[in-house]
Amino acid sequence: MNHFLYGVARAVAESFDLPSPVLEIGSYKVAGQEEIADLRSFFSGKAYLGVDTRPGPGVDQVADVESLPFAESSFGTVVAMSTFEHVPRFWRGFEEIHRVLRPDGVLFVCCPFYFHIHAYPSDYWRFTPEAFEVLLDNYPQRILGWHGPPRRPANVWAVAFREQCAPVTRPQYDTYRGMLDRYAHQPMSWGRSLRYRLGRWLCGSRPFAPYLDRERWETECRNSRVA
């Protein structure tokens, strides 16, 4: 999790009517990320359950996304931020989320692509926008997003709507993009920015693009029903 993705989560929560109850997969708050990892405030007044494979801060119940201990159609919204890279059999997790989501439910998921190995407790996978397109093909409405250089995005995310959700309207989609502009930012110190810009001038843009372009983002509706 980082400040940019925290802003993406806020933009999603304020742009779409996400139904309750809310299930967060991977809710453990890693030391040093307590503030930006706390998503509950975005869902004020809605029932919220945080699960992870280990107990700790932010975890209401220990559970494995590969085999969730919940009945079918138990939740209105599932949130999984910077989690599926740590799931050994990630495809099972996506199947389980679809099972516990109501037919009018929404999944908000994000994963890193261009990022160092980080073991919480292990790091297995990276996902492209096309990977999400395949993994979410049973959701008739999908909005994909990514930030950073187009060929090396830092993170990829998706908002996926099940079959009984009302079609996303053009004003909703435009509002969502406006909220991304407002909230999705990654702070960088003046000194670091200067060093990267000097390095780009000396060595070319490619080595430094992941750092200097990390606030550059894009979203697309793929095979969706934006009205």
MONOR-V399506 format. One record per residue. N is the residue number from 1. SS is DSSP state (a for helix, b for strand, c for the rest). PHI is phi in radians with two decimals (NA if undefined). Layout:
n=N ss=SS phi=PHI
n=N ss=SS phi=PHI
//
This chain:
n=1 ss=c phi=NA
n=2 ss=c phi=-2.49
n=3 ss=a phi=-1.10
n=4 ss=a phi=-1.08
n=5 ss=a phi=-1.18
n=6 ss=a phi=-1.04
n=7 ss=a phi=-1.17
n=8 ss=a phi=-1.09
n=9 ss=a phi=-1.06
n=10 ss=a phi=-1.13
n=11 ss=a phi=-1.07
n=12 ss=a phi=-1.12
n=13 ss=a phi=-1.12
n=14 ss=a phi=-1.55
n=15 ss=a phi=-1.69
n=16 ss=c phi=-2.16
n=17 ss=c phi=-1.47
n=18 ss=c phi=-1.47
n=19 ss=c phi=-1.29
n=20 ss=c phi=-1.78
n=21 ss=c phi=-1.26
n=22 ss=b phi=-1.86
n=23 ss=b phi=-2.00
n=24 ss=b phi=-1.79
n=25 ss=b phi=-1.61
n=26 ss=c phi=1.35
n=27 ss=c phi=-1.55
n=28 ss=c phi=-1.04
n=29 ss=c phi=-1.61
n=30 ss=c phi=-1.15
n=31 ss=c phi=-0.96
n=32 ss=c phi=1.63
n=33 ss=c phi=-2.06
n=34 ss=a phi=-0.99
n=35 ss=a phi=-1.25
n=36 ss=a phi=-1.40
n=37 ss=a phi=-1.60
n=38 ss=c phi=-1.54
n=39 ss=c phi=-1.71
n=40 ss=a phi=-1.07
n=41 ss=a phi=-1.13
n=42 ss=a phi=-1.30
n=43 ss=a phi=-2.18
n=44 ss=c phi=-0.99
n=45 ss=c phi=1.47
n=46 ss=c phi=-1.92
n=47 ss=c phi=-1.05
n=48 ss=b phi=-2.44
n=49 ss=b phi=-2.28
n=50 ss=b phi=-1.81
n=51 ss=b phi=-2.18
n=52 ss=b phi=-2.73
n=53 ss=c phi=-1.41
n=54 ss=c phi=-2.45
n=55 ss=c phi=-1.29
n=56 ss=c phi=2.73
n=57 ss=c phi=-1.06
n=58 ss=c phi=1.53
n=59 ss=c phi=-1.76
n=60 ss=c phi=-1.54
n=61 ss=b phi=-2.65
n=62 ss=b phi=-1.40
n=63 ss=c phi=-2.78
n=64 ss=b phi=-1.89
n=65 ss=c phi=-1.12
n=66 ss=c phi=-1.26
n=67 ss=b phi=-2.67
n=68 ss=c phi=-1.24
n=69 ss=c phi=-1.52
n=70 ss=c phi=-2.26
n=71 ss=c phi=-1.27
n=72 ss=c phi=-1.03
n=73 ss=c phi=1.01
n=74 ss=c phi=-1.53
n=75 ss=b phi=-2.27
n=76 ss=b phi=-1.56
n=77 ss=b phi=-2.43
n=78 ss=b phi=-2.12
n=79 ss=b phi=-2.06
n=80 ss=b phi=-2.44
n=81 ss=b phi=-1.88
n=82 ss=c phi=0.88
n=83 ss=c phi=-2.15
n=84 ss=a phi=-1.22
n=85 ss=a phi=-1.15
n=86 ss=a phi=-1.75
n=87 ss=c phi=-1.71
n=88 ss=c phi=-0.97
n=89 ss=c phi=-1.96
n=90 ss=a phi=-1.03
n=91 ss=a phi=-1.09
n=92 ss=a phi=-1.15
n=93 ss=a phi=-1.10
n=94 ss=a phi=-1.11
n=95 ss=a phi=-1.15
n=96 ss=a phi=-1.15
n=97 ss=a phi=-1.08
n=98 ss=a phi=-1.06
n=99 ss=a phi=-1.15
n=100 ss=a phi=-1.50
n=101 ss=b phi=-1.37
n=102 ss=b phi=-1.19
n=103 ss=b phi=-1.05
n=104 ss=b phi=-1.82
n=105 ss=b phi=-1.52
n=106 ss=b phi=-2.29
n=107 ss=b phi=-1.96
n=108 ss=b phi=-2.04
n=109 ss=b phi=-2.36
n=110 ss=b phi=-2.50
n=111 ss=b phi=-2.56
n=112 ss=b phi=-1.35
n=113 ss=c phi=-2.11
n=114 ss=c phi=-1.67
n=115 ss=c phi=-2.76
n=116 ss=c phi=-1.21
n=117 ss=c phi=-1.13
n=118 ss=c phi=-2.38
n=119 ss=c phi=-1.69
n=120 ss=c phi=-2.31
n=121 ss=c phi=-1.55
n=122 ss=c phi=-2.41
n=123 ss=c phi=-2.19
n=124 ss=c phi=-2.01
n=125 ss=c phi=-2.33
n=126 ss=c phi=-2.30
n=127 ss=c phi=-2.25
n=128 ss=c phi=-1.65
n=129 ss=a phi=-1.00
n=130 ss=a phi=-1.16
n=131 ss=a phi=-1.10
n=132 ss=a phi=-1.11
n=133 ss=a phi=-1.03
n=134 ss=a phi=-1.29
n=135 ss=a phi=-1.17
n=136 ss=c phi=-1.92
n=137 ss=c phi=-1.24
n=138 ss=c phi=-1.61
n=139 ss=c phi=-1.86
n=140 ss=c phi=-1.17
n=141 ss=b phi=-2.13
n=142 ss=b phi=-2.47
n=143 ss=b phi=-2.07
n=144 ss=b phi=-1.71
n=145 ss=b phi=-2.60
n=146 ss=b phi=-2.75
n=147 ss=b phi=-2.41
n=148 ss=b phi=1.82
n=149 ss=b phi=-1.06
n=150 ss=c phi=-0.99
n=151 ss=c phi=-1.53
n=152 ss=b phi=-2.46
n=153 ss=b phi=-1.11
n=154 ss=b phi=-1.25
n=155 ss=b phi=-2.46
n=156 ss=b phi=-2.19
n=157 ss=b phi=-2.44
n=158 ss=b phi=-2.64
n=159 ss=b phi=-2.03
n=160 ss=b phi=-2.04
n=161 ss=b phi=-1.97
n=162 ss=c phi=-1.30
n=163 ss=c phi=-1.15
n=164 ss=c phi=-1.67
n=165 ss=c phi=-1.25
n=166 ss=c phi=-1.15
n=167 ss=c phi=-0.99
n=168 ss=c phi=-1.18
n=169 ss=c phi=-1.56
n=170 ss=a phi=-1.04
n=171 ss=a phi=-1.05
n=172 ss=a phi=-1.06
n=173 ss=a phi=-1.13
n=174 ss=a phi=-1.15
n=175 ss=a phi=-1.07
n=176 ss=a phi=-1.01
n=177 ss=a phi=-1.14
n=178 ss=a phi=-1.13
n=179 ss=a phi=-1.17
n=180 ss=a phi=-1.07
n=181 ss=a phi=-1.02
n=182 ss=a phi=-1.36
n=183 ss=a phi=-1.87
n=184 ss=c phi=-1.51
n=185 ss=c phi=-2.45
n=186 ss=c phi=-2.14
n=187 ss=c phi=-1.06
n=188 ss=c phi=-2.46
n=189 ss=c phi=-1.14
n=190 ss=a phi=-1.05
n=191 ss=a phi=-1.13
n=192 ss=a phi=-1.15
n=193 ss=a phi=-1.04
n=194 ss=a phi=-1.11
n=195 ss=a phi=-1.11
n=196 ss=a phi=-1.13
n=197 ss=a phi=-1.20
n=198 ss=a phi=-1.14
n=199 ss=a phi=-1.09
n=200 ss=a phi=-1.13
n=201 ss=a phi=-1.16
n=202 ss=a phi=-1.44
n=203 ss=a phi=-2.02
n=204 ss=c phi=1.72
n=205 ss=c phi=-1.37
n=206 ss=a phi=-1.02
n=207 ss=a phi=-1.12
n=208 ss=a phi=-1.86
n=209 ss=a phi=-1.03
n=210 ss=a phi=-1.04
n=211 ss=a phi=-1.68
n=212 ss=a phi=-1.39
n=213 ss=c phi=-1.84
n=214 ss=c phi=-1.27
n=215 ss=c phi=-1.66
n=216 ss=c phi=-1.44
n=217 ss=b phi=-2.34
n=218 ss=b phi=-2.61
n=219 ss=b phi=-2.32
n=220 ss=b phi=-2.54
n=221 ss=b phi=-1.66
n=222 ss=c phi=-2.05
n=223 ss=c phi=0.90
n=224 ss=c phi=-1.98
n=225 ss=c phi=-2.10
n=226 ss=c phi=-1.16
n=227 ss=c phi=-1.50
//
